[in-house]
């Protein structure tokens, strides 16, 4: 036991230090910070006696930290999620959001079912692959000074739809795994869901508003304690009734939105959550993915990876072309939008990781998913910056829209 703890501490120390070093080139090229621990996980497989490190994701301590990583990543999303924002989007934005998910999901579904995967699993995985990594693209567009253009809005606004889709996907995957792994009675799950909704509403409508009136101006420590109590309570309920971990995490974030706004503390708490999610627990989760993804299996899954890449690009460019022609955009503008929509590496990785950890999908499709996400994350920022700098005067139309910064 002691040797496992020591190995875990050494691995995490190495991962955090290597991730810190990697953040310099990643920041320079505007790539997501969480890409660093994923790459470090790959590199650990090349170390001498690598079996010591690749066995860590199966240990109890690593599993607990990784699970907390999933919870806090989605809690951070839940606190920021604005489902009503979709209703305020213009018709072209809504259209490209639907087509973006629809075309890519359909093509990915065809590829995965052709490789023999079950329809429901293929649907969830292909939908996860259809999501847009708007947090990767937004800083690039902002730095290049085109964040307020029409083209930028067509790239970034579908990310709002993606955020909701990712939440639904993660919850569906979590419920599917919970139901299949423990032979949960459907009636028992329904009762658990009713209890969960009741507690969430009680928290949102009664408990938190009273605390807001009573507390006045709480400090950050007290807010974090209350938030932790809420998320752990809701997750304990969903986990106990086979509803999975993630549903509780997201709803906890949604339940806290009004409370934090009433106290004018949303920015303060979001800063704390981002530090925990992106600086501590989230990297552990992505480090585990890197350790779990065999480099040999990534090579063996090359045909599936290439087909999923093709499906991704075709789906994105079809949606960009359809909406672009409707809006009278040039082919150069359409190319920029399609390329921006093609970036991966979003929270859609979580439902796929859940399926893989539960044995619902094999390492073949999991490796392909990780490879597609990594390849697009590395290639697209450079390509997009090059095209924008070359065609800037011919493409961009200033227009206020759904701007993500």
N, C-alpha and C positions, 0 to 999 in steps of 0.2 A: 504493500500500500504506500509506504513511504517513498519507494522508488518511482511509483507512478506520479505521486504529487511533485517530486523533484523534477521528473521529466516534463510534466505539464508546466511548471514554473519556468524551466529553462526554455521550453518551446515558445511560451508566450512572451518571455523576455526577448528572445531572438526575433519573434514575429513583430513585436511592437517597434523594436529598434530598426529592423529592416524596413518596416512600413514608413517609419519616420524618414529614413534616407530616401526612400522611393517617392515621397511626397514632393520632393523638389522637382524632378522631371515631370511628374504627373501634374503638378500645379502649373508648370510652365506651359504645358500643352493642353490645359483645361480638361483633364481627365478626372473621373470620379475618384475620391479618396479611397473608397472601399475596394477599388481595383488592386490597391497595394497588397493588402493581406491575402487576397486571392492568388496573386502572383507569387507571394512568399510561400504559400502552401504548395504551389507547384515546385518551387525551388527546393523546399525541404525534402521532396522525394528524391532529389539528386544527391543528398548528403550521404556519407558513409553510415552504415547501419540504419538506413531510412525506416526500417520496420518499427523502430522505437517511436518514430514520429507519426507514421501513418496509422498506427494503432491507437493514437490518442483520442480521435473522435468517438471511439467506442467506449471510452471510460466515463464513469459517472460524473466526475468533476467537469470534464469538458462538455458533456451533454447538458449539464445544468447551465453553464455559462452560455453555450450556444443557444439554448432555448430562451434564456433571458435576452440574448441578442435579437432573436426574432421578435420577441414581445416588445422590446423597446424601439426597434426600427418601425414597427407598425403602430405603436403608440404615438410615435413622433408624427407619422403620417396622419393618424386619426385626429390629433390635435389641430392639424392644419387643413384637414379635408373639408371642402366646401361643396357638397352635393348640389346645393341650390344654384351654384355658379353656372352649371350647365344650362339652366333655363335662361340665363342672360346672354348666352352666346348667339351670335348671328347665324343665319341659315347656312352660309358656306362653311362656317366653322363646325357646326353640327354635322353637316354632310360629310366633311372630310374626316371627322372623328369616327363616324359610323363606318364609312368606307375603309378607312385605315385599319380598323379592327376586323371588319368583315372580310376583305380580300385576303389579308395576310393569314387570318385564322383558317379560312377555307383552304387556301393552298397548303398551309402547314398540316392541316388535318388530312388532306389527300396524301401527302408524303408519308405521314406517320402511319396511317392505316394501310398504306401500300407496303410498309415495312412490317406489318402484322400486329400493330398495337391496338388494344381495344378502343372502340369508338369514344367512350366517355373520357378515358385517359388521353387519347389523341386530341380531343376537343379542349381539355384544360391546358395541356402542354402547348398546343398551337396558339391558343389565346394568350397565354403567358408570353409566348415568343412574339406576339403581335404588338406588345406594348412599346411605348416610346420613352426613351431615357431623356426626358426634357431637362432634367437637372444637369445632364452632361452638355447639352446643346446650348442652353440658355446663357451660361457665362461666355461662351464663344461669340454668340450673336451680340451680347452686350459689349464685350471688349472690342468687337469690330465696328461698333456704332450703328448696328442695324436692328436693334432690339424692338424699335417701334415701327417697323415696316410691316406691310401686309403679309409678306412672305414669312416673317418671323412669327406672326400670329397664327398662320396656318400650320407652322411646325409645332409651336408650343401649346396652343390651346387644346389639341387632342390629349395632351398630358393630363388635363383635368378629368377627362373621361377615363383615361388609363388608370388614374389613381383609384377611382371607384371600381373599375374592372379588376384591378389587382387585389383590392380588399375582398371583393366577392370571390375571386379565384382562390385566394389564400384560405378563406373561410370554407369554401366548398371542398377544397383539397383536405383541409384539416378535419372536416366532418366526415368525409369519405373514408379517410384513414382511421379515424376514431371508431366509425361504425363497423368497418371490416376487421379491425384488429382485435376487437374485444367482444364480438357477438352481442352488441347492445340492442336491447329491446326497443323497437321504434316508439312504443308508447312511453317508455322511460325517457327517451330522447325528447319527445314532445313535452313531457312534464318538465324536464330540465330546461328546455328552451323557454317555457312559460315562466319558470322561476327566474331564469336569467333576465328576461325582459322586465319582469316585475322589479327585480333588484336594480337594474339599470335605470328604469324610470323613477324609482324611489330616490336613487342617488342624484339623478339629473333634476328632478322637479321639487324634491323636498329637502334632502340632506344638504346638498351643496349650496342651494340658495340661502338656507338658514346660516350656514357657516359664513357665506359671503357677507350677510348682514351683520353677523356677530363679530367676525374677525377684523373687519376694517382694512388694515394694511398688513397682511401677513408677510413674514420674511420668506426668503427662498427655501430655507430648510423645512419650514412647516408646510409649505406648498408641496414640496417633493414628497414629504412623508404622507400627506393626504392622498397624493396621486398614486404613490406606491401601494397604499392600502386599498385603494379603489381597483387598480388593475389586477392586483393579486387576488382580491375577492372575486371579481368577475371571471378571471381565468380559472380559478379553483372550481367555480360552478360549471363552466363549459367543459373543463377537463373531466370532472366527475361524471358528467352525463354523456360523455362520448361526443361532445360537440367541438372538440379541439381547442387548441390554445389561442389561436389567432383571432377568433370572433370576439373573445373577451378583451383582447388588447385594443382592437380598433374601437369597439364601443366605449371602452374606458376613455379613449382620447376624445371621441365625439361627445361623451357625457360631460367632459371637463371644459369644453369650449366656452359655453356661456358663463360658467363660474369664473374662468380666468379673465374673460372680457369684462365682467362686472367689476372685478378687482383691478382691472387694467394691468394684469400680470402676465398676459399671454406671451409677450416678447421675452420676458425674463425666464419663464418656465421653458419656453422653446429653446432658449440658449442652453439651459441645463440639460434638456433632453437630447439635444444635438451632440453635446459633449459626451454624454453617456452612450448614445447610440452609435455615433460615428468615431468616437475616440476610444471607446473601451469595449462594449459588448458586441456591437456590430462587427468590428474587425475580427473578433473571435469566431463569429458565425461564418464569415467569408473565408477565414483561415481554414476552418474545418472543411469547407467546400473544396478548397484547393488541395488539402490533404486527401480528401475522399476521391477526387477525380484522378483516376489513373492516367498517366501520360501515354501508356501503351494503348489504353482503351480509346483515347482521343485520336490516336493514329488509326486504330482499327475502325473507328466510326467516321472516317473521312468522307465516304460516299453520302451518308446521311447528313453530315455537316454541310457539305456542298449543296445538297438539294434543299436543305432548310434555309441556307443563305440565299439561294436563288428565289425560293418562295417568299422570303422576307423582302428582298429588293423588288420583285415583281409586284407584290401586293402593295407596297408603299408607293411605287411609281405609278401604278394604275390609279390609286386614289388621288394622288397629286395631279395626275393628268386629267382625270374626270372633273375635278373641282377647278383646276386651273383653266381649262378650256371654257368652262361655264363662266368664269370670271374674266375671260379675255386676257389671260396671262401669257407671256412669251414662253417658249420652250426652255430658255435659260432659267427663268424664274421657277418653272415647274421642276426642273432638274434640282435646283437648290432645295425646294420644299421636299421632294421625294428623298433626297439624300439625308436631309435633316430628320425626317420621320423614321429612317432606317436604323438609327442608333438604338442599341439595346442597353443592357446592364441597368435594369430598373428593379423594383421590388417584385416584378413578375418571377424572379428567380426563386422566391420563397415557396410557392406551391409546388414547383418542380422538385425542390430540395425535400419537401415533405413526402412526396411520392417516392423519391429515391430512398430516403431513410426508412420508409415503411416497406420497401420491397415491391411497391406497386409498379414502378418502372425499373428497367435494368440500367447498368452502368453505360450501356451503349448509347441510349437516347439521352441520358443525363450528361454524358461527356459531350455529345453533339450540341446540346443546349448551351453548356458552358462555353464551348468553342465558338459558337455563333455570337454569343454575347461579348466574348473577349475580342474576337476579330473585328466586329463592327465598332466596338469601343476604341480600338486602336486606330483603325483606318479612317473612320468618318470625320473626326475632328480635324485631322490634317487636310483631308480632301475638301471639306466644307470651307475651311479657312482659305485654302488656295483659290477655290472657285469664286468666293465672295470678293477676295482682293482683286481678282482678274476682271470680273464682270460687274463690279459694284455700280458703276455709272449706268449700266444697261438694264439692271434688274430691279432695284428696290423702289417701292412706292411707299412713302410715309403714310402711316395710318394707325391711329390708336386702336388697340384691341385687347385681347386677353394676354397681357404681358406677364411673364413669369420672370422674376429676378431674384 
